Amino acid sequence: MSGFAAVIAAARPVPQGLCVDIPETWHQGRTAYGGFSSALALVAAMRAGTALPPLRSAQMAMIAPLSGQVAATAQVLRQGRNATWIEARIAGEKGVGFSASFAFMGPVASTLAIDHRPMPAGVNPPEQGAALSTERGVAFLRNHFDVRFALPRAAAKQPEMCWWVRPRERDGLDPMVELLLCADALPPGVMPLLAPGVPVSTMHWQVNLLAPAPTTRDGWWLLRSTGDYAQAGCSSQRMAIWNTQGVPMAAGTQSIALFG
């Protein structure tokens, strides 16, 4: 079994964290899929803290390729009355390949309430979306996720990707870990504008969690990435996630290196 929960169940304890073997089915090119690394770092962070409030923000840096045996470790940087900051790292035989900063925060009284994150217009329900061919996509998509195209094909290519995504194996996953595991499943928003085979690599990823306890129907999450800048091999994109009821679950930005 190579589902994420099974990988975590087989983990070996190390000081301040856990050691796992990354199955090749979770690879994205020559490294672990970014959502896998992010979810693994979150597991380490959640084990490092005690009585943690909900995760509200995460900053991830994809520093170097990770594969084979890796150790995910974490330490509490500060635990206040209402918020806790935890730093996590994942290291392989060549050193640190991934780092993350997680902010956990409980609710506080506020008079302000804003929600300007509507689900994209014209989205097909996941049951009506065309499925991504099992012959397409990188290893982690083929082996671990169901994917449906959420929007009709545009007449002209746009720097945008919008898919329904759900993990095939969900049992035993913390809802926030599951959301982060899925959240990086989309190709970069600018991918439709690139020539086939152009290598890309995520550098930094910022995610703000908008729901303290994410839920959705049948495991489906709507992911959208929109490229809004690309120059000199660096692309910036906006990212968002909704559940099947159209409730916003997460918002973020990502910096991506384009090698062509």
C-alpha positions as semicolon CSV with decimal commas, in nm:
position;residue;x (nm);y (nm);z (nm)
1;M;0,000;0,000;0,000
2;S;0,140;0,340;-0,099
3;G;-0,147;0,572;-0,005
4;F;-0,045;0,865;0,211
5;A;-0,205;0,727;0,527
6;A;-0,025;0,395;0,473
7;V;0,309;0,574;0,429
8;I;0,256;0,758;0,758
9;A;0,144;0,439;0,934
10;A;0,472;0,273;0,830
11;A;0,685;0,570;0,946
12;R;0,970;0,518;1,190
13;P;1,021;0,762;1,479
14;V;1,326;0,991;1,482
15;P;1,412;1,273;1,724
16;Q;1,154;1,552;1,674
17;G;0,978;1,372;1,392
18;L;0,937;1,071;1,167
19;C;1,124;0,892;0,889
20;V;0,941;0,761;0,581
21;D;1,022;0,604;0,247
22;I;0,871;0,803;-0,040
23;P;0,715;0,557;-0,287
24;E;0,788;0,625;-0,653
25;T;0,413;0,645;-0,709
26;W;0,427;0,981;-0,529
27;H;0,694;1,126;-0,754
28;Q;0,659;1,438;-0,965
29;G;0,955;1,416;-1,198
30;R;1,265;1,344;-0,990
31;T;1,122;1,460;-0,659
32;A;0,828;1,396;-0,431
33;Y;0,504;1,568;-0,531
34;G;0,477;1,903;-0,351
35;G;0,148;1,817;-0,183
36;F;0,302;1,498;-0,043
37;S;0,594;1,690;0,108
38;S;0,363;1,960;0,244
39;A;0,128;1,707;0,403
40;L;0,424;1,515;0,549
41;A;0,564;1,835;0,701
42;L;0,220;1,913;0,846
43;V;0,201;1,568;1,007
44;A;0,539;1,632;1,172
45;A;0,425;1,977;1,287
46;M;0,100;1,846;1,434
47;R;0,293;1,583;1,629
48;A;0,532;1,848;1,762
49;G;0,257;2,065;1,908
50;T;0,005;1,999;2,183
51;A;-0,362;2,103;2,191
52;L;-0,315;2,288;1,864
53;P;-0,586;2,518;1,731
54;P;-0,679;2,492;1,360
55;L;-0,415;2,550;1,093
56;R;-0,470;2,891;0,935
57;S;-0,159;2,960;0,727
58;A;0,138;2,773;0,580
59;Q;0,450;2,879;0,392
60;M;0,640;2,610;0,203
61;A;0,978;2,621;0,028
62;M;1,069;2,349;-0,223
63;I;1,447;2,368;-0,191
64;A;1,584;2,052;-0,352
65;P;1,459;1,716;-0,487
66;L;1,343;1,461;-0,230
67;S;1,316;1,088;-0,289
68;G;1,382;0,760;-0,112
69;Q;1,419;0,774;0,265
70;V;1,356;1,112;0,425
71;A;1,316;1,249;0,776
72;A;1,047;1,505;0,859
73;T;1,117;1,698;1,177
74;A;0,945;1,990;1,347
75;Q;0,981;2,224;1,641
76;V;0,753;2,474;1,809
77;L;0,886;2,827;1,759
78;R;0,628;3,000;1,975
79;Q;0,311;2,897;2,154
80;G;0,099;3,189;2,263
81;R;-0,243;3,209;2,423
82;N;-0,423;3,181;2,089
83;A;-0,166;3,100;1,819
84;T;0,121;2,856;1,771
85;W;0,399;2,874;1,513
86;I;0,578;2,553;1,416
87;E;0,873;2,511;1,180
88;A;0,915;2,184;0,987
89;R;1,186;2,044;0,761
90;I;1,225;1,741;0,539
91;A;1,576;1,614;0,471
92;G;1,714;1,333;0,256
93;E;2,062;1,196;0,209
94;K;2,177;1,523;0,047
95;G;2,039;1,751;0,316
96;V;1,730;1,967;0,359
97;G;1,503;1,965;0,056
98;F;1,187;2,120;0,200
99;S;1,100;2,365;0,476
100;A;0,769;2,494;0,606
101;S;0,630;2,739;0,858
102;F;0,284;2,665;0,998
103;A;0,062;2,907;1,192
104;F;-0,217;2,754;1,401
105;M;-0,474;2,996;1,540
106;G;-0,802;2,973;1,728
107;P;-1,102;3,199;1,667
108;V;-1,109;3,549;1,815
109;A;-1,390;3,800;1,842
110;S;-1,412;4,034;1,542
111;T;-1,677;4,256;1,384
112;L;-1,529;4,210;1,035
113;A;-1,667;3,947;0,794
114;I;-1,567;3,946;0,424
115;D;-1,607;3,673;0,164
116;H;-1,507;3,777;-0,188
117;R;-1,403;3,433;-0,309
118;P;-1,692;3,296;-0,517
119;M;-1,658;2,966;-0,698
120;P;-1,580;3,022;-1,071
121;A;-1,890;3,064;-1,289
122;G;-1,990;2,774;-1,511
123;V;-1,822;2,500;-1,310
124;N;-1,943;2,148;-1,385
125;P;-2,020;1,924;-1,087
126;P;-1,746;1,660;-1,048
127;E;-1,983;1,384;-1,163
128;Q;-2,031;1,567;-1,496
129;G;-1,670;1,667;-1,563
130;A;-1,455;1,479;-1,812
131;A;-1,196;1,260;-1,642
132;L;-0,823;1,313;-1,687
133;S;-0,691;1,024;-1,892
134;T;-0,496;0,769;-1,685
135;E;-0,231;0,783;-1,958
136;R;-0,172;1,152;-1,893
137;G;-0,021;1,325;-1,595
138;V;0,269;1,252;-1,369
139;A;0,302;0,950;-1,141
140;F;0,129;1,090;-0,834
141;L;-0,183;1,190;-1,031
142;R;-0,215;0,857;-1,211
143;N;-0,173;0,655;-0,895
144;H;-0,338;0,850;-0,616
145;F;-0,602;1,096;-0,737
146;D;-0,926;1,110;-0,930
147;V;-0,937;1,419;-1,153
148;R;-1,226;1,582;-1,341
149;F;-1,203;1,890;-1,562
150;A;-1,422;2,154;-1,398
151;L;-1,467;2,411;-1,676
152;P;-1,550;2,373;-2,046
153;R;-1,254;2,404;-2,281
154;A;-1,192;2,770;-2,365
155;A;-1,183;2,886;-2,725
156;A;-0,834;3,030;-2,672
157;K;-0,560;2,913;-2,438
158;Q;-0,563;3,087;-2,102
159;P;-0,309;3,086;-1,815
160;E;-0,552;2,896;-1,594
161;M;-0,617;2,544;-1,468
162;C;-0,936;2,439;-1,288
163;W;-0,994;2,078;-1,182
164;W;-1,194;1,873;-0,938
165;V;-0,950;1,656;-0,742
166;R;-0,995;1,391;-0,475
167;P;-0,758;1,138;-0,318
168;R;-0,847;0,775;-0,386
169;E;-0,745;0,671;-0,035
170;R;-0,887;0,901;0,233
171;D;-0,936;0,675;0,533
172;G;-0,726;0,777;0,831
173;L;-0,636;1,123;0,698
174;D;-0,679;1,433;0,910
175;P;-0,904;1,669;0,706
176;M;-0,640;1,945;0,701
177;V;-0,368;1,701;0,597
178;E;-0,598;1,574;0,320
179;L;-0,663;1,927;0,195
180;L;-0,292;2,013;0,184
181;L;-0,217;1,679;0,017
182;C;-0,455;1,773;-0,267
183;A;-0,385;2,145;-0,282
184;D;-0,081;2,132;-0,513
185;A;-0,222;1,878;-0,759
186;L;-0,276;2,126;-1,044
187;P;-0,009;2,198;-1,303
188;P;0,100;2,565;-1,305
189;G;-0,167;2,800;-1,437
190;V;0,060;2,905;-1,725
191;M;0,109;2,546;-1,838
192;P;-0,141;2,573;-2,130
193;L;0,077;2,851;-2,278
194;L;0,404;2,656;-2,259
195;A;0,550;2,425;-2,521
196;P;0,509;2,053;-2,441
197;G;0,775;1,913;-2,212
198;V;0,896;2,245;-2,066
199;P;1,031;2,171;-1,714
200;V;0,876;2,365;-1,426
201;S;0,958;2,374;-1,056
202;T;0,779;2,530;-0,760
203;M;0,999;2,750;-0,540
204;H;0,768;2,898;-0,276
205;W;0,406;2,833;-0,187
206;Q;0,187;3,034;0,051
207;V;-0,148;2,888;0,160
208;N;-0,408;3,057;0,381
209;L;-0,668;2,816;0,518
210;L;-1,014;2,972;0,520
211;A;-1,201;2,700;0,708
212;P;-1,096;2,568;1,049
213;A;-1,232;2,220;0,968
214;P;-1,246;2,159;0,591
215;T;-1,524;1,933;0,468
216;T;-1,660;1,840;0,126
217;R;-1,886;1,585;-0,042
218;D;-1,733;1,254;-0,154
219;G;-1,379;1,387;-0,116
220;W;-1,397;1,630;-0,411
221;W;-1,210;1,963;-0,393
222;L;-1,223;2,230;-0,663
223;L;-0,874;2,363;-0,739
224;R;-0,799;2,671;-0,948
225;S;-0,462;2,820;-1,043
226;T;-0,431;3,141;-1,244
227;G;-0,098;3,266;-1,375
228;D;-0,086;3,646;-1,352
229;Y;0,283;3,712;-1,420
230;A;0,568;3,544;-1,607
231;Q;0,903;3,702;-1,686
232;A;1,263;3,580;-1,709
233;G;1,170;3,225;-1,617
234;C;0,968;3,313;-1,306
235;S;0,590;3,280;-1,290
236;S;0,359;3,399;-1,014
237;Q;0,014;3,249;-0,974
238;R;-0,295;3,282;-0,758
239;M;-0,450;2,963;-0,622
240;A;-0,782;2,880;-0,457
241;I;-0,979;2,579;-0,332
242;W;-1,355;2,534;-0,277
243;N;-1,561;2,242;-0,154
244;T;-1,853;2,098;-0,354
245;Q;-2,095;2,341;-0,185
246;G;-1,895;2,637;-0,318
247;V;-1,753;2,732;0,022
248;P;-1,394;2,865;-0,003
249;M;-1,147;2,640;0,177
250;A;-0,807;2,789;0,095
251;A;-0,634;3,069;-0,094
252;G;-0,273;3,104;-0,191
253;T;0,006;3,217;-0,418
254;Q;0,294;3,027;-0,570
255;S;0,625;3,115;-0,732
256;I;0,727;2,878;-1,012
257;A;1,049;2,851;-1,212
258;L;0,998;2,795;-1,587
259;F;1,286;2,640;-1,777
260;G;1,172;2,726;-2,126
